[in-house]
Amino acid sequence: MEFKDYFSAQSEVYVKSRPHYPDELFQFLTSLVPMHILAWDCATGNGQAATALANYFSSVIATDGSEQQIKNAAPNEKVKYAVALADNSGIEPGTVDLVTIASALHWMDFDMFYKEVNRVLKPGGVFAAWAYYKSRIDETIDPLFKHLVKDILGEYWPPERAYITNYYNTIPFPFKRIDAPSFKTSVTANFDFLIGYIHSWSSTQQYIKINHKDPIDLIRKDLENAWGDLTATKKITWDIILKVGRKE
């Protein structure tokens, strides 16, 4: 499988400037499997999902194709990190209760990845994929954000992002679907977090690489004015797109 590495270069920024996922999400996923011995978090990135799963499973294997991401992942005694591609996890067949992939399914070669998921899952095991989308802050900042995402960075997003903008409705999913509740995630953060979050985007890094300038500078003054006191914090909220299914 080709490894589409859009995040190694900004792995340290990624760790500091991405929202965490709500505990309610992991409680729900855990409730779907009868045993909680082993979970595999694929494309673990900075280990956010893996360390959360460690609260519910005896052991978690967390893999990523990026050595730099693994180096920056959060340590946890119940999480075993490894550099591995999504179609070659190195996990023993039929041993995993739950497979998760957070904010990364859209980058995969679906046929090859799903073959590996089916190989490692126990009969009746569960696969869950999610991503977050549509950040919201307030009525002053949100239009500026939309302008940056669509008008300034529009042509710099990888084509796979269309799966997210379509809320994963067009993504292949060869599992028996499980109905899931709606989840959101949020963070209370300062202006520097917002800038770091924008810098963690693949589109921002692509824009900088091609144009040799920071796209944020085109709206920075407007963003600062809309934020007000730059030391103050604001709540940023995202929708969580979630697809869950069971191996038949």
N, C-alpha and C positions, 0 to 999 in steps of 0.2 A: 504494500500500500504506500502510495506517495504521501509523505508527511508535509502538510501545508503549515509551515511555521511562520505565523504572523505575530508571535508574541514573545519570543526569546529575547529580542533586543530590548524590550521594555519590561522584562520580567520583574525587576525590583519595583517599578512603578505599579505594575499590575498587582503585586502583593498589597501595596499600601492604599490603592485607589479603586478597589472593586468592592461592591456590596457583598455582605454575607447572606446566606439563605436562612429562612426562618426555621426554628426548631419544629414547628408544626408540620413542615414538609417532611422531615425525616421521621417524625412520629407516625405520620400517615404511611409512608413507604415501609417502615418497619412492621406495621400492623398487617401488611399484606402477605408476609412470609411466616410460616410456622416455626422455623428455626433461624437463629441469629448467630450462626457460627462464622461465616465468611461473606464479606462483601467485596466487590471489585469496583473501584472508582476509576474509570478510564478517562484519559486526558485530564488528569487531576489538576494541572496547572499549579497553583500555590497551595493546594491541599485543603481548600475550604470545605468541600463536601466530604472528603476522606476523614478529616478530623471530627466532623459532625457525626458521621456514621460510626466512628469509634465509640461513641457514647451508647450505641445500641447493639454492636456486634462484637463478638469475641476477638475477631481479627479483620483487618482491612488491608487489601492490596491496592495500592494506588500507583498507576502508571501514567507516563507521559512520554511523548516522543522527543521532548525538549529537555536536554540535560540541564540547561540553565534554569528552567522552571522547577525541576526537581531539586536543584541546589537551593532554591529560595522557598521551598515548601515548608510548611509549619511542622516541626517534629512532634511526634506522638508515639508513645511506647507500643500502642496497638496497631499502628499503621506501618506497613512495609512499603517503602517507596522504591520504584524501579523505573529505569529508562527503557521503554518498550513501545513499539508501534501498536496501534489499536487492533490489528489483525493477527498479532503474534505476542500475546500477553505473557506466555510462559506458564500460565496457570494450569493445574491439573484438570482434566475434563470432568464435568459433572460434579464439581465441588462447591460452586458458588450459589448462595441463597438469593442474593440481590446484586444486579449490575446497574451502576449509575453512570451517567455522563452528563456533566453540567456545562452548558454554554459551549458545546463542542460537537454535537451530533451532526450539525450542518456542514462540518468540514470533512466528514468521513466519506470513504468509498463504501456505500451502504452494503453492497453484497458481501464484501470481504469482512467488514466489521460485524455484520449480523451473523455471519457464519461462525465467527469467533465467540460472539455472545452465546449462541446456541450450544457451542461446544463446551463452554465452561459452566453454564447454568445447570443446576439440578433440574430434574423433571418437575414442572410446576413452578420453577423459579421465576423471579420477576425482573423485568428490565424497565428502567425509568430514565427518561431524558427530559431535561428542562433547560430553559434559557430565560434571561430577563430582558424586558423590552419596554420602551416608552417611559423614560424617566419624567417625573413631574416634580416641579418645585413650587412655582407660583405663577400667576397670570402675567407677571412682568418678565420673568426669566424664560419661561417655557417657549414663547415665540422666538427668542434669540437662539435658543437651543435648536429649535426646528429649522431655523434658517441655516445654522451651521451644518446640521446633519444632512439636509436635503440639497441646499443651494451651493454651499461651499465645498462640502466633502462628497456630494452625491456620486460623482464619477470615480471616486477613489475607493469606494467600498468594494470588497470582493463580491463576486456574483452570488456566492452561497448565502449572503446576508438576506436574500429574498425569502429563504425559508423562515427566517425570524419575522420579517415584516408580514408574512402570511400566517404567523402564529403556528408554525409547524404543520399546518393543515395539508401542505403539499409534499411533505417529507414521507418517504416510504416507511412503513411500520408493520413488519410481518409477525406481529404477536397478537394474542387475544386481548383486545382492548379492555382496560379496567377504567371505569368512571372515576374521576378524581375531582376533589373540590378545587376551588380557585384559591390561589395564594398570591400574596404580594410580599415584597421585601422593601425595606427602607433603611436609611441611615441618616443620622443627624450629623452634619459635617460642615466644615468651614469652606471658604472660597478656595483654599489651596487644594483641598480634596477634589473639588469640582474640576479644577485645572488638571490635576493628576489623572482623574478619570478620563477626561477627554484625550489626554496624551497616551493613555493605554489603548486607545482604539487602533485597529489595524489601518483604518482610513487616514487617521491623523499622521501616522508614521509614513504611510505611502505618500501623502501630500508633501511632507517635509522632505522625503527622499527625492521626489521629482522636482519640487519647486525651490528647495533650499531655504524655506522660511516656514514659520509656524502659522498655521491657519487660525489659531486662536487670536493672534494679533489683529485679525480683521474685525473682530467683535469684542476684543478685551475691554475697551473703555466702556462700551455699552453694557457688557456683563458686570463690570465693576459698579457702574452707576445703578444697575438694577438690583445688585446684591446689597448695596449700601455699605454698612460697616463690615469691612472685609475680615474682621476678627470674629464677627458674629456667626452663629451656626444656623443652618436651615435644614429642614427635613426634605430628603430626596426619596421619592417612592418609585418603584418599578413594578410592572406586571410580571408575573412568572408564567411562562408558557410551559405546560407540563403534558407529557404523553407517557402513559404507563401501560404495560402489557405483560401477559404471562406466557411462558414457554409451554406449548401444548405437547 
